[in-house]
Amino acid sequence: MKFSSQTLRTFTTLHTWVGLVAGLALFVAFYAGAITVFHHDLPAWQGTQADAAPQSLDDAQHLLDGVLARHPEARNHLGMTFPGAEMPQALAYWQDAGGGWRYAWSGQLEGSPTPPQAGLAELVNELHYSLGLPVAGIQLMGLVSLLYGVAILSGLVIHLPRLFKDLFALRPGRNTKQLWQDAHNLVGVLSLPFHLLFAVTGALLCLLSLQLAVLNPLVFDNRLMQALPAALDTAPVRAGTGTPAISGSLAMWHQRAAEAAAEQGIASFEPAYLKLANAGDTNAIVEITGESPRALGPLGAVALDANTGDVLASQLPGRRDANHATLTAAYALHFGEYGNALVPWLYFLLGLGGSFLFYSGNLLWIESRRKRRQVQQGRAQVNMALATVGVCIGLCVAVSAAFVAAQVLKTYAPELADRGTRWACFLVWGGCVLWAALRTPAQAARELLWLAAAVTALVPLGHGLMTGRWLWATAASGQWALFWVDGVALAMALGFAALARATARRAHMGDPHSVWADRVRPG
């Protein structure tokens, strides 16, 4: 397929500027997203879940009864996890009279404003879907996902005429820019189907609220809030009657949900958490959500009458309506919640590969616009280099610092663990951006990469010192979730160190007119 030179120039310009506008945000989303793939393992690595003895349903029932007895507002709506392999200890959560969330667990029935040391996983997840921004961050990432899709399609048009000829043409040598260009193209083309998937599902999930607002007058006749529970939840909405009733037990709900799933052909349905409404009322209703292996979107739900155990509704794999099937599939495809144990590792590598794409895209833009015959470079190129280094490499340092802070604070100030971890992340990130602004691009890249290597190496070291769970100990005891968190951190520390050495070598021995040379001066 051939395109005119004007068409290629247009799409090249579109690809370049869309990539620049969205690139820094996408680097954050992909780097954090690579780690978020293992969000099930992070609470165990951060907290004391690995030490906790698995609870029984009777223990969880005691927690539920205690919360409902002490907190009347929890009777309106309450969520609770079932004890299992991922979370051995049950956790209850609800909203108090002021609208704030409260959490309770064994030994903490009075309610806490924060869950028990799960803030690290939440922090990394927030960086992924909202850049950590408290206001409009999700919507911003939705718009970035749309730009991301435009960049993918325009890049495909650019490379389509020579796709197979240049696909594996990695050309090492003195032309460093050409090597970076080849690597950028190779990673982009090989991961193209997944990047299209991420762009579409990211936009769908992040812009869901805006999509519903637009559809409200067109589809829902301005009654969106009344239609929303039926569209997104499994349990029907039932108002309380005010008449007391004897509620069923966790064991009964667990059994009835598994039986209802088995009747629909889901033989291995394992309840994970529940949502209880109107507890102790004749109209009490409970929605049991559980996992079913070998399904695209393993989570399914069964809604029961909380008093009698009668099945009221269900949304199970293979038997969902269009709304639930679309959202469940989008979530599963975006986060790799399907397939076997190799899928999360594939998504992890795709996340790191995506980070490389956006980082290398900025570097290629800088190199293509630098002045070839003089040390003095344009202010725009230097500023873009400093911003790329400060934001991208600074994020790598900040995320590793959050991991280290989580272990130290858990040991010495557990009540400050989650809040302190967030402060550590954003203060370190801001400090790295400021440091980069005060240095030349080569100095900033070299120094922050060495810092990233050092701080990331502290992740397994801090975990071992604070808990006694060294890499070899977790491997010997079969605690593979803990082992892989530390093992990946160690591998990434070595990777950052290798990049730091390569950056230093280029600054000293590479093209003296490059933005990445030690002698560069802004114009």
C-alpha positions as CSV (number, residue, x, y, z in Angstrom):
1,M,0.0,0.0,0.0
2,K,1.3,3.4,-1.0
3,F,0.4,6.9,0.3
4,S,1.2,10.3,-1.2
5,S,4.1,12.2,0.3
6,Q,1.6,14.9,1.5
7,T,-0.5,12.2,3.3
8,L,2.5,10.8,5.0
9,R,3.7,14.2,6.1
10,T,0.3,15.0,7.5
11,F,0.1,11.7,9.5
12,T,3.7,12.1,10.7
13,T,2.9,15.6,12.1
14,L,-0.3,14.3,13.7
15,H,1.5,11.3,15.2
16,T,4.4,13.5,16.5
17,W,2.3,16.1,18.2
18,V,-0.4,13.8,19.6
19,G,2.4,11.7,21.0
20,L,4.1,14.7,22.6
21,V,0.9,16.0,24.1
22,A,-0.1,12.7,25.6
23,G,3.3,11.0,26.0
24,L,4.2,12.1,29.5
25,A,0.8,11.1,30.9
26,L,0.9,7.8,29.1
27,F,4.3,7.0,30.5
28,V,2.9,7.4,34.0
29,A,-0.1,5.3,33.1
30,F,1.9,2.5,31.5
31,Y,4.6,2.3,34.1
32,A,2.1,2.3,37.0
33,G,-0.1,0.0,35.0
34,A,2.7,-2.6,34.6
35,I,2.9,-2.8,38.4
36,T,-0.9,-2.7,38.8
37,V,-1.2,-6.0,37.0
38,F,0.0,-7.5,40.2
39,H,-2.2,-5.5,42.5
40,H,-3.5,-8.7,44.2
41,D,0.1,-9.3,45.5
42,L,0.9,-5.8,46.8
43,P,-1.3,-5.8,49.9
44,A,0.4,-9.1,51.1
45,W,3.8,-7.6,50.4
46,Q,3.0,-4.4,52.2
47,G,1.0,-5.5,55.1
48,T,0.7,-8.4,57.5
49,Q,-1.5,-10.6,55.3
50,A,1.3,-13.1,54.8
51,D,1.4,-13.6,58.6
52,A,-2.3,-13.8,59.2
53,A,-4.0,-17.1,59.7
54,P,-6.8,-17.7,57.3
55,Q,-10.2,-16.9,58.9
56,S,-13.2,-19.1,58.7
57,L,-16.7,-18.1,57.7
58,D,-17.6,-18.1,61.4
59,D,-14.9,-15.5,62.1
60,A,-16.2,-13.4,59.2
61,Q,-19.7,-13.7,60.6
62,H,-18.5,-12.4,64.0
63,L,-17.1,-9.4,62.2
64,L,-20.3,-8.8,60.2
65,D,-22.5,-9.1,63.4
66,G,-20.2,-6.8,65.3
67,V,-20.2,-4.0,62.7
68,L,-24.0,-4.1,62.2
69,A,-24.5,-4.0,66.0
70,R,-22.1,-1.0,66.5
71,H,-22.8,1.0,63.4
72,P,-26.5,1.5,62.4
73,E,-25.5,3.4,59.2
74,A,-23.8,0.2,58.0
75,R,-27.2,-1.5,57.8
76,N,-28.2,0.6,54.8
77,H,-25.3,-0.4,52.6
78,L,-22.2,-2.5,53.6
79,G,-19.5,-4.3,51.6
80,M,-17.4,-7.1,52.9
81,T,-14.7,-9.5,51.6
82,F,-14.9,-13.2,52.2
83,P,-11.7,-14.7,53.7
84,G,-9.7,-16.4,51.0
85,A,-6.3,-17.0,49.4
86,E,-5.8,-13.4,48.4
87,M,-7.1,-11.8,51.7
88,P,-7.0,-14.3,54.6
89,Q,-8.7,-11.8,56.9
90,A,-12.3,-10.5,56.1
91,L,-12.7,-6.8,55.8
92,A,-16.0,-4.8,56.1
93,Y,-16.5,-1.3,54.7
94,W,-19.4,1.2,54.7
95,Q,-20.1,4.9,54.6
96,D,-20.7,6.8,57.8
97,A,-23.3,9.6,58.3
98,G,-20.9,12.2,56.8
99,G,-20.3,10.2,53.7
100,G,-16.8,9.1,54.6
101,W,-15.7,5.5,54.3
102,R,-15.1,3.4,57.3
103,Y,-13.3,0.0,57.5
104,A,-13.4,-2.8,60.1
105,W,-11.6,-6.1,60.5
106,S,-10.9,-8.6,63.3
107,G,-9.8,-6.6,66.3
108,Q,-10.9,-3.3,64.9
109,L,-14.7,-3.3,65.0
110,E,-15.0,0.4,65.9
111,G,-14.1,1.4,62.3
112,S,-11.1,3.0,60.8
113,P,-10.9,5.7,58.1
114,T,-8.3,3.7,56.2
115,P,-8.1,0.0,55.3
116,P,-5.4,-2.1,56.9
117,Q,-2.3,-1.2,55.0
118,A,-3.5,-1.6,51.4
119,G,-2.5,2.0,50.4
120,L,0.4,1.0,48.2
121,A,-1.7,-1.0,45.7
122,E,-4.3,1.8,45.7
123,L,-1.6,4.5,45.2
124,V,-0.1,2.7,42.1
125,N,-3.6,2.1,40.8
126,E,-4.5,5.8,41.1
127,L,-1.3,6.7,39.3
128,H,-2.4,4.4,36.5
129,Y,-6.0,5.6,36.0
130,S,-5.8,9.3,37.2
131,L,-2.1,10.3,37.4
132,G,-2.8,10.7,41.2
133,L,-4.9,13.8,40.5
134,P,-7.8,14.2,43.0
135,V,-10.0,16.2,40.6
136,A,-10.9,15.2,37.0
137,G,-7.9,12.8,36.8
138,I,-10.0,9.9,35.4
139,Q,-11.6,12.1,32.8
140,L,-8.2,13.5,31.8
141,M,-6.8,10.0,31.3
142,G,-9.9,9.2,29.2
143,L,-9.1,12.1,26.9
144,V,-5.4,11.0,26.8
145,S,-6.6,7.5,25.8
146,L,-8.4,9.0,22.9
147,L,-5.3,10.9,21.8
148,Y,-3.4,7.6,22.3
149,G,-5.7,5.9,19.8
150,V,-5.0,8.7,17.3
151,A,-1.3,8.3,17.8
152,I,-1.5,4.6,17.2
153,L,-3.5,4.9,14.0
154,S,-1.4,7.7,12.6
155,G,1.8,5.7,13.4
156,L,0.3,2.7,11.6
157,V,-0.3,4.8,8.5
158,I,3.3,6.1,8.6
159,H,4.9,2.7,8.8
160,L,2.4,0.6,6.8
161,P,4.2,1.0,3.4
162,R,7.5,-0.3,4.8
163,L,6.1,-2.4,7.6
164,F,7.6,-5.8,6.9
165,K,10.8,-4.4,5.4
166,D,11.8,-2.4,8.4
167,L,10.1,-4.3,11.2
168,F,13.2,-6.2,12.5
169,A,15.7,-3.7,11.1
170,L,17.6,-2.9,14.3
171,R,20.7,-1.0,13.1
172,P,23.2,-0.6,15.9
173,G,26.2,1.6,15.3
174,R,27.3,5.2,15.6
175,N,23.8,6.5,14.6
176,T,22.2,6.2,18.0
177,K,19.1,8.0,16.8
178,Q,18.5,5.4,14.1
179,L,18.8,2.6,16.7
180,W,16.3,4.3,18.9
181,Q,14.0,4.9,16.0
182,D,14.2,1.2,15.0
183,A,13.5,0.0,18.6
184,H,10.6,2.5,18.9
185,N,9.0,1.1,15.7
186,L,9.6,-2.5,16.5
187,V,8.1,-2.3,20.0
188,G,5.2,-0.2,18.6
189,V,4.3,-2.6,15.8
190,L,4.7,-5.8,17.6
191,S,2.4,-4.7,20.5
192,L,0.0,-2.8,18.2
193,P,-3.1,-5.0,18.9
194,F,-2.6,-4.7,22.6
195,H,-2.1,-0.9,22.4
196,L,-5.3,-0.5,20.4
197,L,-7.0,-2.6,23.1
198,F,-5.6,-0.4,25.9
199,A,-6.6,2.8,24.1
200,V,-10.2,1.7,23.5
201,T,-10.8,0.1,26.9
202,G,-9.0,2.9,28.7
203,A,-11.2,5.5,27.0
204,L,-14.3,3.4,27.7
205,L,-13.6,3.0,31.4
206,C,-12.3,6.5,32.2
207,L,-15.0,8.3,30.2
208,L,-17.9,6.2,31.4
209,S,-19.4,9.0,33.5
210,L,-19.2,11.4,30.6
211,Q,-20.7,8.9,28.2
212,L,-23.6,8.3,30.6
213,A,-24.1,12.1,30.9
214,V,-24.3,12.4,27.1
215,L,-26.7,9.5,26.8
216,N,-28.9,10.7,29.7
217,P,-31.3,12.8,27.6
218,L,-31.0,10.6,24.5
219,V,-31.5,7.2,26.0
220,F,-32.5,7.4,29.6
221,D,-35.0,10.3,29.2
222,N,-33.2,12.3,31.9
223,R,-33.7,9.5,34.4
224,L,-30.2,8.2,34.5
225,M,-29.9,7.9,38.3
226,Q,-32.9,5.7,38.4
227,A,-31.7,3.5,35.5
228,L,-28.0,3.3,36.7
229,P,-28.3,0.6,39.4
230,A,-30.1,-1.8,36.9
231,A,-27.4,-1.1,34.3
232,L,-24.4,-1.5,36.5
233,D,-25.4,-3.7,39.5
234,T,-26.8,-7.2,39.7
235,A,-29.1,-6.8,42.7
236,P,-32.5,-5.0,42.2
237,V,-33.1,-1.9,44.2
238,R,-35.5,-2.5,47.1
239,A,-36.4,0.1,49.7
240,G,-36.4,-0.9,53.3
241,T,-39.8,-1.5,55.0
242,G,-38.8,-0.8,58.5
243,T,-40.0,-4.2,59.6
244,P,-37.3,-6.3,61.3
245,A,-36.5,-9.8,60.1
246,I,-34.0,-12.4,60.9
247,S,-31.2,-12.3,58.4
248,G,-29.4,-15.2,56.8
249,S,-25.8,-16.1,57.6
250,L,-22.6,-15.7,55.6
251,A,-22.4,-19.5,55.3
252,M,-26.0,-19.6,53.8
253,W,-25.3,-16.8,51.3
254,H,-22.0,-18.5,50.3
255,Q,-23.7,-21.8,49.7
256,R,-26.7,-20.4,47.9
257,A,-24.5,-18.3,45.6
258,A,-22.4,-21.3,44.7
259,E,-25.5,-23.4,44.1
260,A,-27.0,-20.8,41.9
261,A,-23.9,-20.5,39.8
262,A,-23.6,-24.3,39.5
263,E,-27.2,-24.4,38.2
264,Q,-26.1,-22.1,35.4
265,G,-23.1,-24.2,34.5
266,I,-20.5,-22.4,36.6
267,A,-19.1,-25.2,38.7
268,S,-16.2,-23.4,40.3
269,F,-17.7,-20.2,41.5
270,E,-15.8,-18.9,44.5
271,P,-17.4,-15.9,46.4
272,A,-15.0,-13.1,46.9
273,Y,-17.0,-10.2,48.4
274,L,-20.6,-9.1,49.0
275,K,-22.8,-6.0,49.1
276,L,-25.5,-6.0,51.7
277,A,-28.5,-3.6,51.7
278,N,-31.2,-3.1,54.3
279,A,-29.6,-5.5,56.8
280,G,-32.1,-6.8,59.4
281,D,-35.1,-5.7,57.3
282,T,-37.7,-7.8,55.5
283,N,-36.4,-6.3,52.3
284,A,-32.8,-7.1,53.0
285,I,-30.8,-8.0,49.8
286,V,-27.3,-9.3,49.3
287,E,-25.2,-9.4,46.1
288,I,-22.4,-12.0,46.1
289,T,-19.6,-11.4,43.7
290,G,-17.2,-14.3,43.0
291,E,-14.6,-15.5,40.5
292,S,-15.0,-18.2,37.8
293,P,-11.8,-19.4,36.1
294,R,-11.4,-19.8,32.4
295,A,-13.7,-16.8,31.6
296,L,-13.2,-13.5,29.9
297,G,-14.0,-11.4,32.9
298,P,-13.9,-13.9,35.7
299,L,-16.0,-11.9,38.1
300,G,-19.7,-12.7,38.2
301,A,-22.5,-11.9,40.7
302,V,-25.6,-13.5,42.2
303,A,-28.2,-11.4,44.1
304,L,-30.1,-13.1,46.9
305,D,-32.9,-12.3,49.3
306,A,-30.7,-11.9,52.4
307,N,-33.3,-13.5,54.7
308,T,-34.5,-16.5,52.7
309,G,-31.6,-17.1,50.3
310,D,-33.9,-17.0,47.2
311,V,-32.1,-16.0,44.0
312,L,-33.3,-12.6,42.7
313,A,-30.9,-12.1,39.8
314,S,-27.5,-13.1,38.4
315,Q,-24.8,-11.8,36.1
316,L,-22.5,-14.7,35.5
317,P,-19.9,-15.4,32.7
318,G,-21.6,-16.4,29.5
319,R,-25.0,-15.2,30.8
320,R,-24.6,-11.5,31.2
321,D,-26.7,-8.8,29.6
322,A,-25.1,-6.3,27.2
323,N,-24.2,-3.7,29.8
324,H,-22.5,-6.1,32.2
325,A,-20.8,-8.1,29.4
326,T,-19.3,-4.9,27.8
327,L,-18.0,-3.5,31.1
328,T,-16.7,-6.8,32.4
329,A,-14.9,-7.6,29.1
330,A,-13.4,-4.1,28.9
331,Y,-12.1,-4.3,32.5
332,A,-10.8,-7.9,32.0
333,L,-9.0,-7.0,28.7
334,H,-7.5,-3.8,30.1
335,F,-6.1,-5.4,33.2
336,G,-5.3,-8.9,32.0
337,E,-8.0,-10.6,34.2
338,Y,-8.3,-13.7,32.0
339,G,-6.2,-16.6,30.8
340,N,-3.5,-18.4,32.7
341,A,-0.6,-17.2,34.9
342,L,1.4,-16.1,31.8
343,V,-1.1,-13.3,30.9
344,P,-0.1,-11.0,33.8
345,W,3.5,-11.3,32.9
346,L,2.7,-10.5,29.3
347,Y,0.8,-7.4,30.4
348,F,3.7,-6.4,32.7
349,L,6.1,-6.5,29.7
350,L,3.6,-4.7,27.6
351,G,3.4,-2.0,30.2
352,L,7.1,-1.5,30.4
353,G,7.2,-1.6,26.5
354,G,4.6,1.1,26.4
355,S,6.6,3.2,28.8
356,F,9.6,2.8,26.5
357,L,7.5,3.9,23.5
358,F,6.5,7.2,25.0
359,Y,9.9,7.9,26.5
360,S,11.7,7.1,23.2
361,G,9.1,9.1,21.3
362,N,10.1,12.2,23.2
363,L,13.8,11.5,22.7
364,L,13.3,11.1,19.0
365,W,11.4,14.4,18.7
366,I,14.3,16.1,20.6
367,E,17.0,14.6,18.4
368,S,15.2,15.4,15.2
369,R,15.0,19.1,16.0
370,R,18.4,19.7,17.5
371,K,21.1,21.8,15.9
372,R,23.7,19.6,14.3
373,R,26.8,21.8,14.2
374,Q,26.8,23.6,17.5
375,V,26.8,22.9,21.2
376,Q,24.1,25.5,21.9
377,Q,20.7,24.0,21.5
378,G,17.2,25.4,21.3
379,R,15.4,26.1,24.5
380,A,12.4,24.1,23.5
381,Q,14.5,21.0,22.9
382,V,16.3,21.3,26.2
383,N,13.1,22.0,28.2
384,M,11.4,18.9,26.6
385,A,14.5,16.8,27.5
386,L,14.4,18.0,31.1
387,A,10.6,17.5,31.4
388,T,10.9,14.0,30.0
389,V,13.7,13.1,32.4
390,G,12.1,14.7,35.4
391,V,8.6,13.3,34.9
392,C,9.5,9.9,33.5
393,I,12.6,8.9,35.4
394,G,11.3,10.8,38.4
395,L,8.2,8.7,38.5
396,C,10.3,5.5,38.5
397,V,12.2,6.9,41.6
398,A,9.0,8.0,43.3
399,V,7.2,4.6,42.9
400,S,10.2,2.8,44.3
401,A,10.4,5.3,47.2
402,A,6.7,4.5,47.9
403,F,7.5,0.8,48.2
404,V,10.4,1.5,50.6
405,A,8.3,4.0,52.6
406,A,5.5,1.4,52.9
407,Q,7.8,-1.1,54.6
408,V,9.5,1.4,56.9
409,L,6.2,3.1,58.0
410,K,4.5,-0.2,58.5
411,T,7.1,-1.2,61.0
412,Y,7.7,2.1,62.9
413,A,4.4,4.1,62.3
414,P,1.7,1.8,61.1
415,E,-1.0,4.4,61.7
416,L,0.7,6.6,59.1
417,A,1.6,3.9,56.6
418,D,-0.8,4.6,53.9
419,R,-0.8,8.4,54.1
420,G,3.0,8.5,54.5
421,T,3.5,6.3,51.5
422,R,1.5,8.8,49.4
423,W,3.5,11.7,50.7
424,A,6.7,9.9,50.0
425,C,5.7,9.2,46.4
426,F,4.6,12.7,45.4
427,L,7.3,14.6,47.4
428,V,10.1,12.4,45.8
429,W,8.5,12.8,42.3
430,G,8.2,16.6,42.7
431,G,11.8,16.7,44.0
432,C,13.0,14.8,40.9
433,V,11.2,17.2,38.6
434,L,12.8,20.1,40.3
435,W,16.2,18.6,40.3
436,A,16.0,17.9,36.6
437,A,15.0,21.5,36.0
438,L,18.2,22.7,37.6
439,R,20.6,20.4,35.7
440,T,21.5,19.8,32.1
441,P,19.6,16.9,30.4
442,A,22.6,14.6,30.5
443,Q,23.3,15.4,34.2
444,A,19.7,15.0,35.1
445,A,19.2,11.7,33.2
446,R,22.4,10.2,34.6
447,E,21.8,11.2,38.2
448,L,18.2,10.3,38.3
449,L,18.8,6.9,36.7
450,W,21.4,6.1,39.3
451,L,19.0,7.3,42.0
452,A,16.3,5.1,40.5
453,A,18.7,2.1,40.6
454,A,19.6,2.8,44.2
455,V,16.1,3.3,45.5
456,T,14.7,0.4,43.6
457,A,17.4,-1.9,45.0
458,L,16.2,-0.8,48.5
459,V,12.8,-2.4,47.8
460,P,13.9,-6.0,48.4
461,L,16.5,-4.8,51.0
462,G,13.9,-2.9,53.0
463,H,11.4,-5.7,52.8
464,G,14.0,-8.2,54.1
465,L,15.2,-5.9,56.9
466,M,11.7,-5.0,58.1
467,T,10.1,-8.4,57.9
468,G,12.9,-11.0,57.6
469,R,11.4,-12.2,54.3
470,W,14.5,-12.1,52.1
471,L,14.3,-13.3,48.5
472,W,15.7,-16.7,49.3
473,A,13.4,-17.2,52.3
474,T,10.2,-16.4,50.4
475,A,11.3,-18.7,47.6
476,A,12.1,-21.5,50.0
477,S,8.7,-21.2,51.7
478,G,6.7,-21.0,48.5
479,Q,5.6,-17.4,49.1
480,W,5.9,-16.6,45.4
481,A,3.9,-13.4,45.4
482,L,6.4,-11.8,47.8
483,F,9.3,-13.3,46.0
484,W,8.3,-11.9,42.6
485,V,7.7,-8.4,43.9
486,D,11.3,-8.3,45.4
487,G,12.8,-10.2,42.4
488,V,11.3,-7.8,39.8
489,A,12.4,-4.8,41.8
490,L,16.0,-6.2,41.9
491,A,15.9,-6.8,38.1
492,M,14.6,-3.3,37.5
493,A,17.3,-1.8,39.7
494,L,19.9,-3.6,37.5
495,G,18.2,-2.2,34.4
496,F,18.2,1.4,35.7
497,A,21.9,1.0,36.5
498,A,22.6,-0.2,33.0
499,L,20.7,2.7,31.5
500,A,22.6,5.1,33.8
501,R,26.0,3.7,32.5
502,A,24.8,4.0,28.9
503,T,23.7,7.5,29.5
504,A,27.0,8.5,31.0
505,R,28.9,6.9,28.2
506,R,26.9,8.8,25.6
507,A,27.3,12.1,27.4
508,H,31.1,11.6,27.4
509,M,31.7,9.8,24.1
510,G,28.7,10.5,21.9
511,D,27.9,13.4,19.6
512,P,29.1,16.5,21.3
513,H,26.3,18.5,19.6
514,S,23.5,16.2,21.1
515,V,21.1,17.5,23.7
516,W,22.4,14.6,25.8
517,A,26.0,15.7,25.7
518,D,27.6,17.1,28.9
519,R,28.6,20.3,27.1
520,V,25.1,21.2,25.8
521,R,24.0,24.8,26.4
522,P,20.4,26.0,26.0
523,G,19.9,28.8,23.4
